[in-house]
Amino acid sequence: MPRLIETPASEDSIGLDELVDWCESAAFDPSCEDGLAEAAPMLRALSRNRHFLADAAIAELKTRCAEQRRINPYSAQVMLLRPPGGKYVLRAVFWPAVGDHVVRMSGTAPFLYHVAHDHGFDFLTVGYLGPGYGSDYYVYEGDVAGAAGEAVALRFVERSYLSEGRMLLYRANRDIHAQLPPDSLSVSLNILASAPGQGWRRQYRFDTARGVIAECMTVASAQMLLELAVGCGSDNAQDLADSFSRAHPQDAMRLTAWQAIGATLEDAARLAHWEQGARSSSPLIRRASVAALEIIHYGDEMACFSAAGTVG
């Protein structure tokens, strides 16, 4: 499960600007787990400041949240405290209870409650307000290709809550949690590591009952742009997709390119394309191609069976 971070007992608190100044200094290097953990005493000190977040919220409300609309790429659940600008992101996250109006109107899905997932980045979090969300924690070891239906060695660890002052360090593509709604509105503070190439890090949803990856939850904007370009029928896009499918450093982009090409082909050419893909060195292309061939030969039911983990 995430690493529990203990900080020395203290009543000292700091303001948001003090934390930002420290994070901007050479003392902070979130590119590794231990470097991110160095921020724990500072984040804990900010969490003892019981008015900074309300002050920030009031300032936003006075401008009709103009700054949040300008800089915040997240949903309304997140208040961005400092925008992505280099090595880290600083934010506050709101966790409503089941009985709160927003959950009664929208359901639990927008908050990923009861959805087992990992994260594509390391982050440090502390309970700031309320009893905190609960989590059923799992851990998985080793590399995964990231295909839907891929078997993963999951190990259940415990159920616990992010209560006020409790601090955890989540490790990218290792710690899994299925979050449970808090008993009352809760808030957590996060410092996210923001490394170069972060956009290619993948986040997965897991089927813990079957011990498999249910789906990849992230798509890079470059993948969508490539699909659009190929779908428009441009020869240049076809050439680029062919190049990406063979040599792009990210397997997810190789798969996107391969699937985009396949979508433009018909009959025998499409069959040959997927047969070639089934022999690819790319695990994602190989699995997707085998599933496509199953659909061609046997229909959707057999494809679903293959995607459930019978294909390596």
C-alpha positions as CSV (number, residue, x, y, z in Angstrom):
1,M,0.0,0.0,0.0
2,P,1.1,3.6,0.0
3,R,4.0,4.5,2.2
4,L,2.9,5.9,5.6
5,I,4.9,9.0,6.3
6,E,5.4,10.0,10.0
7,T,6.5,13.5,10.7
8,P,7.8,14.9,14.0
9,A,5.2,16.2,16.5
10,S,4.9,19.9,16.2
11,E,2.3,22.7,16.3
12,D,4.1,24.8,13.8
13,S,2.2,25.9,10.6
14,I,3.2,27.6,7.5
15,G,1.4,29.5,4.7
16,L,0.9,28.4,1.1
17,D,3.6,30.8,-0.2
18,E,6.2,29.3,2.2
19,L,5.5,25.8,0.9
20,V,5.7,27.0,-2.7
21,D,9.0,28.8,-2.0
22,W,10.4,25.6,-0.6
23,C,9.2,23.4,-3.4
24,E,10.7,25.9,-5.9
25,S,14.1,25.6,-4.2
26,A,16.9,23.2,-4.9
27,A,16.1,21.4,-1.7
28,F,13.1,19.7,-3.4
29,D,13.6,16.9,-5.9
30,P,10.4,14.9,-6.5
31,S,11.9,12.8,-9.3
32,C,12.3,9.9,-6.9
33,E,10.3,8.5,-4.0
34,D,12.7,9.6,-1.3
35,G,13.0,13.1,-2.8
36,L,9.2,13.5,-2.8
37,A,9.1,12.3,0.8
38,E,11.4,15.2,1.8
39,A,8.4,17.5,1.3
40,A,6.4,15.7,4.1
41,P,7.3,18.1,7.0
42,M,6.4,21.1,4.9
43,L,3.1,19.7,3.6
44,R,2.2,18.6,7.2
45,A,3.0,22.2,8.4
46,L,0.7,23.6,5.7
47,S,-2.0,21.2,6.8
48,R,-1.9,22.7,10.3
49,N,-2.8,26.1,8.8
50,R,-6.6,26.0,9.3
51,H,-7.5,29.1,7.3
52,F,-5.3,29.2,4.2
53,L,-7.6,27.0,2.1
54,A,-10.8,29.0,3.0
55,D,-8.9,32.2,2.3
56,A,-7.9,30.9,-1.1
57,A,-11.5,29.7,-1.9
58,I,-12.9,33.1,-0.9
59,A,-10.4,34.9,-3.1
60,E,-11.5,32.7,-6.0
61,L,-15.2,33.2,-5.4
62,K,-14.7,37.0,-5.4
63,T,-13.5,36.7,-9.1
64,R,-16.0,34.0,-10.0
65,C,-13.2,31.5,-10.0
66,A,-11.4,33.2,-12.9
67,E,-8.0,31.9,-12.0
68,Q,-9.2,28.3,-11.5
69,R,-10.9,28.4,-14.9
70,R,-7.7,29.7,-16.5
71,I,-5.2,27.3,-14.9
72,N,-7.1,24.2,-13.6
73,P,-7.2,21.2,-15.9
74,Y,-9.0,19.1,-13.4
75,S,-12.7,18.7,-12.5
76,A,-14.5,20.8,-9.9
77,Q,-13.4,18.3,-7.3
78,V,-9.9,19.8,-7.4
79,M,-8.8,23.3,-6.4
80,L,-5.4,23.9,-7.9
81,L,-3.1,25.7,-5.4
82,R,-0.2,26.1,-7.9
83,P,-0.4,25.2,-11.6
84,P,1.9,22.7,-13.2
85,G,5.0,24.6,-14.0
86,G,7.9,22.2,-13.7
87,K,8.6,19.5,-11.2
88,Y,5.4,19.4,-9.1
89,V,1.7,20.2,-8.8
90,L,0.1,21.4,-5.6
91,R,-3.7,20.9,-5.1
92,A,-6.6,20.4,-2.7
93,V,-9.1,17.7,-3.4
94,F,-12.6,17.6,-2.1
95,W,-14.3,14.3,-1.1
96,P,-18.1,14.5,-0.6
97,A,-20.1,12.1,1.5
98,V,-22.8,9.9,-0.1
99,G,-25.5,12.1,1.5
100,D,-24.0,15.4,0.1
101,H,-26.0,17.1,-2.6
102,V,-23.4,16.7,-5.3
103,V,-23.3,12.9,-4.9
104,R,-27.0,12.6,-4.8
105,M,-27.2,14.5,-8.0
106,S,-24.3,13.0,-9.9
107,G,-23.7,9.6,-8.3
108,T,-20.4,8.3,-7.1
109,A,-18.7,7.8,-10.5
110,P,-17.2,11.3,-11.0
111,F,-15.3,10.7,-7.7
112,L,-14.1,7.2,-8.6
113,Y,-15.6,5.8,-5.4
114,H,-15.5,2.0,-5.4
115,V,-13.3,1.9,-8.5
116,A,-9.9,0.2,-8.0
117,H,-7.2,2.2,-9.7
118,D,-3.6,3.1,-9.5
119,H,-1.9,6.4,-10.5
120,G,0.5,7.3,-13.2
121,F,2.6,9.6,-10.9
122,D,4.0,9.6,-7.4
123,F,2.2,11.9,-5.0
124,L,2.2,12.9,-1.3
125,T,-1.1,13.4,0.4
126,V,-2.3,14.4,3.8
127,G,-5.8,14.5,5.3
128,Y,-6.7,18.2,5.8
129,L,-10.3,18.3,6.9
130,G,-12.9,15.7,7.9
131,P,-12.8,12.0,8.6
132,G,-11.2,11.3,5.2
133,Y,-12.0,8.9,2.4
134,G,-11.5,5.2,3.0
135,S,-9.5,2.9,0.7
136,D,-9.2,-0.8,0.1
137,Y,-5.5,-0.9,-0.6
138,Y,-3.8,-3.4,-2.9
139,V,-0.3,-3.6,-4.3
140,Y,1.1,-5.1,-7.4
141,E,4.7,-5.8,-8.4
142,G,6.5,-6.0,-11.8
143,D,5.9,-4.5,-15.1
144,V,2.7,-4.7,-17.0
145,A,2.0,-4.2,-20.7
146,G,-1.2,-2.4,-19.8
147,A,-3.7,-4.4,-22.0
148,A,-7.3,-4.8,-20.9
149,G,-7.7,-8.3,-19.4
150,E,-4.0,-8.6,-18.6
151,A,-3.4,-10.7,-15.4
152,V,-1.8,-8.8,-12.6
153,A,-0.5,-10.2,-9.3
154,L,-2.6,-8.2,-6.9
155,R,-2.2,-8.4,-3.1
156,F,-4.8,-7.0,-0.7
157,V,-3.2,-5.1,2.2
158,E,-5.8,-3.3,4.3
159,R,-8.7,-0.9,4.6
160,S,-8.0,2.5,6.2
161,Y,-9.0,6.1,6.1
162,L,-7.1,9.3,5.3
163,S,-7.9,11.1,8.5
164,E,-6.7,14.6,9.4
165,G,-3.0,14.7,9.7
166,R,-2.4,11.2,8.2
167,M,0.1,11.3,5.4
168,L,0.7,8.8,2.6
169,L,3.0,8.6,-0.3
170,Y,1.5,6.8,-3.3
171,R,3.9,5.1,-5.7
172,A,3.2,5.3,-9.4
173,N,1.9,2.1,-11.0
174,R,2.3,0.1,-7.9
175,D,-0.2,1.2,-5.2
176,I,-3.9,0.5,-6.0
177,H,-6.9,1.7,-4.0
178,A,-10.6,1.5,-4.3
179,Q,-11.8,4.6,-2.5
180,L,-14.8,4.7,-0.2
181,P,-16.9,7.9,0.4
182,P,-16.1,9.6,3.7
183,D,-18.8,9.9,6.4
184,S,-18.8,13.7,5.9
185,L,-17.2,16.1,3.5
186,S,-13.4,15.8,3.6
187,V,-10.4,17.5,2.0
188,S,-6.9,16.2,1.2
189,L,-3.8,18.2,0.2
190,N,-1.5,16.7,-2.5
191,I,1.9,17.3,-3.9
192,L,2.2,15.5,-7.3
193,A,5.5,14.7,-8.9
194,S,5.4,16.2,-12.5
195,A,8.3,14.6,-14.4
196,P,9.2,15.1,-18.1
197,G,7.2,12.8,-20.2
198,Q,4.5,12.6,-17.5
199,G,1.8,12.6,-20.1
200,W,2.8,9.2,-21.3
201,R,2.5,7.6,-17.8
202,R,-0.6,5.3,-17.8
203,Q,-3.3,4.9,-15.2
204,Y,-5.3,1.7,-14.9
205,R,-8.6,0.5,-13.6
206,F,-8.5,-3.0,-12.1
207,D,-10.9,-5.8,-11.7
208,T,-9.7,-7.0,-8.2
209,A,-12.1,-10.0,-8.2
210,R,-10.5,-11.4,-11.4
211,G,-7.0,-10.0,-10.8
212,V,-6.7,-8.3,-14.1
213,I,-6.4,-4.8,-15.7
214,A,-9.9,-3.8,-16.6
215,E,-8.9,-0.8,-18.8
216,C,-6.4,2.0,-19.3
217,M,-7.9,5.2,-18.0
218,T,-5.6,7.7,-19.7
219,V,-5.0,8.8,-23.3
220,A,-2.4,11.2,-24.4
221,S,-3.5,14.1,-26.6
222,A,-1.0,13.1,-29.2
223,Q,-2.9,9.7,-29.6
224,M,-6.2,11.5,-30.3
225,L,-4.5,13.8,-32.8
226,L,-3.0,10.9,-34.7
227,E,-6.4,9.1,-34.8
228,L,-8.0,12.2,-36.1
229,A,-5.3,12.8,-38.8
230,V,-5.4,9.2,-40.0
231,G,-9.2,9.2,-40.0
232,C,-9.2,12.2,-42.3
233,G,-7.4,10.2,-45.0
234,S,-4.2,12.2,-45.2
235,D,-1.3,10.3,-46.9
236,N,1.1,12.2,-44.6
237,A,-0.8,10.9,-41.6
238,Q,-0.7,7.3,-42.9
239,D,3.1,7.6,-43.3
240,L,3.4,9.0,-39.8
241,A,1.2,6.3,-38.3
242,D,3.2,3.6,-40.0
243,S,6.4,5.2,-38.6
244,F,5.0,5.4,-35.1
245,S,3.6,1.9,-35.2
246,R,7.1,0.5,-35.8
247,A,9.4,2.8,-33.9
248,H,7.7,5.1,-31.4
249,P,9.2,4.8,-27.9
250,Q,5.8,4.6,-26.2
251,D,4.0,1.3,-26.7
252,A,0.6,3.0,-26.2
253,M,1.3,5.3,-29.2
254,R,2.5,2.3,-31.3
255,L,-0.9,0.6,-30.5
256,T,-2.8,3.8,-31.4
257,A,-1.0,4.0,-34.7
258,W,-1.6,0.3,-35.5
259,Q,-5.3,0.5,-34.7
260,A,-5.7,3.7,-36.7
261,I,-4.2,2.1,-39.7
262,G,-6.3,-1.0,-39.3
263,A,-9.5,1.1,-39.2
264,T,-8.8,2.4,-42.7
265,L,-8.3,-1.1,-44.3
266,E,-10.9,-3.4,-45.7
267,D,-11.4,-7.2,-46.1
268,A,-8.2,-9.0,-47.0
269,A,-5.9,-6.1,-46.2
270,R,-7.4,-5.6,-42.8
271,L,-7.0,-9.4,-42.1
272,A,-3.4,-9.3,-43.2
273,H,-2.8,-6.2,-41.0
274,W,-4.1,-7.9,-37.8
275,E,-2.2,-11.2,-38.7
276,Q,1.0,-9.2,-38.9
277,G,0.1,-7.4,-35.6
278,A,-0.3,-10.7,-33.9
279,R,3.4,-11.3,-34.4
280,S,4.5,-7.8,-33.3
281,S,7.2,-7.3,-30.7
282,S,4.8,-4.8,-29.0
283,P,2.7,-6.6,-26.3
284,L,-0.2,-4.1,-26.8
285,I,-0.3,-4.5,-30.5
286,R,0.0,-8.3,-30.2
287,R,-2.9,-8.6,-27.8
288,A,-5.1,-6.1,-29.7
289,S,-4.4,-7.9,-33.0
290,V,-5.3,-11.3,-31.6
291,A,-8.5,-9.9,-30.2
292,A,-9.3,-8.3,-33.6
293,L,-8.7,-11.6,-35.3
294,E,-11.0,-13.4,-32.9
295,I,-13.8,-11.0,-33.8
296,I,-13.2,-11.6,-37.5
297,H,-13.2,-15.4,-37.1
298,Y,-15.5,-16.1,-34.2
299,G,-17.4,-12.9,-33.3
300,D,-17.4,-10.7,-30.2
301,E,-18.0,-13.4,-27.6
302,M,-14.7,-15.2,-28.3
303,A,-12.8,-11.9,-28.5
304,C,-14.0,-11.0,-25.0
305,F,-12.8,-14.4,-23.8
306,S,-9.3,-13.8,-25.3
307,A,-9.2,-10.3,-23.8
308,A,-9.8,-11.8,-20.4
309,G,-6.2,-13.2,-20.3
310,T,-5.9,-16.3,-22.5
311,V,-3.5,-14.5,-24.9
312,G,0.1,-13.7,-23.8
